[in-house]
Amino acid sequence: MRSRLLLAVSSCALLAACPEPKPPPPPPAPVKDAGPPPRHVTVLVTGHESGELPLRAPRLLQEWTDREGWPNVIAVSTGDSFAGNAISSRFDGLPTAEAMKAMQYRASALGNHDLDLGAEVLKGFIQASGVQVLAANVRRKDGKDSPLPGHLVLERGGVKVGLVGLTSEKTLYTTGPGRAAEYELAPAGLVLPAAITEVRKAGAEAVVLILDDCFSAVQPLFAAHPEWEVDAVVGGRCEGPQESTGGKTPFYSVGDDLSAYVSVRLELSPGGHSVKTSRQVVAADGKEDADLAALRARWQEKLKVELGQVIGFSKKGFPAEAPELRTLVATALRDEAKADAALVNKKGVRAGLPQGPITRETVYSMIPFENAVLTVKVKGELLLKLKSYPEAVLVLPKGKVDPGKDYLLATTEYLYFGGDDLGLEAAAPNPELTGQVWQTPVVAWIARQASTEKKPLEGLMK
């Protein structure tokens, strides 16, 4: 009996020492619907390619592939794409068109040099490249529809991006005579609200403005109109700062000569969307895209066949901004046209004269735009006045210029018909075309100097 009692007491004591059983865990809370994942798209912007893209595209595309996730991007340009370097201009922009098509460019603003080779060449470039050229501020004087749209909506990565393009105020007077005579420019402040509204109506979830000008040309408009909802403004080259990011809208410049591009990265989610814009410097060397390297080699060979003839030699070469090089061009126009004086503009010389053999290709790269040469009689008074223009490069007759005497001036159609606002057409009517583009007298003049490695061109120049 006693043993049974002890056993019972011992069991109770043991049970008392045991922890009470834990309650079962609560059922898991229902998982909230996170909604659709964020959508991403990157807009890559270059500009002022000036015919250089066939040469630089292999390096640029490789960088886009490694850094930006190309081809899942939208590639666009601010304009001035195909007229410039001889490898493009000599073939009416076709090499640039092929490079842009391979890189999947979709749109471009109208550049102030995109009409330099004529409206038909621009039309052919658009067809060959698949690039839609945009100019919201260009309209016809007769009221008919402009041949160029002002905006476009593209979709990539499930995001619809509205693109609005503006051309520079310089476009209508920097091109050759008659090439833009039927057009006029509307004020940017008038056309931008309508263009932005139109792309929004077409479903654009983000808007990027591209313009063939420094962004400072439109920055005051955006400061005065905070209601304009634009995710980024990307313009061509600026003389000063290349970006301004202090306000609601980021402003960027692509710079010059394809040395940089602008990346606009957009992320859209149910809670809103974010924009990350940056200016990326392109590495000067490194791995290149093989297909575009082959495209470059093919067009370089064609250019060599056409323009590879050696016409002289330079031991040291000259940079593009060298006064001696600009004077060489003006002297060639004067001497070959048998004129008393010659006038060219500083910016007409776009590349330097490299050291070594000089070919016809060298000249076409140095002065790429095929402006016609003309001569016109002017008074000495006008020659003396032209000396004061900061962009003018003037070669005068030997001796003192008589203000009342007539002189024969050689110049380009671009300058005569209003380029750089020199007023030549009004001051000196009745010009005579020489039938030559200005590369022709420069090639002939350099060849006549008979420069060689032992007698380089710089030693023969006076």
Helices and strands as residue ranges (DSSP letters): H 2-17, E 39-46, H 53-63, I 64-68, E 74-77, H 86-89, H 94-102, E 105-109, H 119-129, E 132-134, E 138-140, E 151-156, E 159-166, H 171-174, E 183-185, H 188-201, E 206-211, G 215-217, H 219-224, E 232-235, E 243-244, E 251-253, E 260-269, E 272-281, H 290-307, E 310-314, H 323-336, E 341-345, G 346-348, E 356-359, H 360-366, E 372-379, H 380-386, E 392-395, E 406-412, H 413-416, G 419-421, H 424-427, E 432-437, H 439-448, H 457-460
